[in-house]
Amino acid sequence: MASLNPALEDVRFCPRCAAEAEVRFPRSLTCGGCGYQALRSPEPVAATIPRDADGRIWLLRRAQHEGARRWTFPGGYVELGETVEDGARRETREELEIEIELSGLVGVLVSITP
């Protein structure tokens, strides 16, 4: 099977301090020496709008990052080798601990940073 990210296969050392780092290919690199962390993930993000049997929408409150303490839909980065649909299901399972059935696409948004 072909590698999902050949450029990162042989990465073993921290780019900041050159110490040997813990690598969880293809997803992340963590350096025990200086604390540097890198998440190697593609840019696509998938989110869902889960509803219960009565049609009520489920939200969650973010615990970390720039959205801390704000209400939002479950979602996050689609990982290497993962379909958008599988990423949406995984993120919902990780964040709300529920299994979902996808029924359709609501929209696609593109963010362009200058």
N, C-alpha and C positions, 0 to 999 in steps of 0.2 A: 504494500500500500504506500502511495506517495505521501510525503510529509505534508502536514498542513502549513508549516512555516519553516522551511529549510534554513533560513537565515538565522534562526534562533536555536537550532538543534544543539549546537556545540557551545552555547553560552554557559559558562560555569563561574565566572568571576564578576564581582561588583564593578560597575563602570565608574563608581565614585572613589573607592578605596583599594580596589584590586584584590580584596580578600575573596576566598572561595565562598560562593553564595548558594543558598538553597534554591533550586529551580524546580518548579512544578510545570514542566513543559506541557502544552505551549502557553500556559496561562500567566505564570507569575515568577518573579525573582525577588528573594528576600535576603539581605545581607545581615548576618549576625554580628559582624564587626562594627559597622557604622549605622545600621538601622535603615539603610536605603531600601525602598520597595518600589517595584515597577510591576504594573499590571499590563500585560500584553494582550490586549483584547481589540477586536475590530471596533469600528465606530458605530455600527447599527445598534439601535436600541429597540426593544420590543416591550409593549405594555398591553395590559388587558383591562377590560371594564367588567369585572365579575358581578353577576347578579344572582340572587337567590331565587327560590321557586316563586316568591311573591313579587319578583321584579325589583327588589331593593338592591341598590348598588353597594358593593363592599369597597371601602377605602382603607388605607393604612396610614399611620403617621410615621414619617421618616425619622430615624434615630441619629443618623450621621450625615456628614457632608453639608453642602450648601442648602439643602432642603430640610435640614433638621427641624423637627417639631411641626412640620407642615403636612397637611393631609394630601394624599395623592393616590393614584392607581398603582397597583403592583407592576413593576417593570424594571428593566436593566439592560445591560449590554448583552448582545447576542455573541456567544463564544465561537472561536474558530471551529469550523466543521459542523456547526449547528445551524439548522434552518431557523428562520424567523419564528415560525410557528412553535418549534420545539423550545426556542428561547423564551417565548411568551409563556408557555406552559411551565417551564422550569422556574422562571422568576416568580410566577404566581404561587407555585408549590413551595418555594423557598420562603417567600415573604408572608403568605397567608396560611400555609400548610393545608391547602385544599387542592384537589384535582379539578381541572376545568375542561370543558368541551368548547372548542372554538367554533363560532357560528358565522363569522364573516369579518371582513376588513372594514374598519371604520375610516381610516385615512392614513396617509403617508405624509410626514412633515420632513422638510429638509432645512437644516440649519447651516448657513455658510458663514464661516469666520474669516474676516479679511486678514 
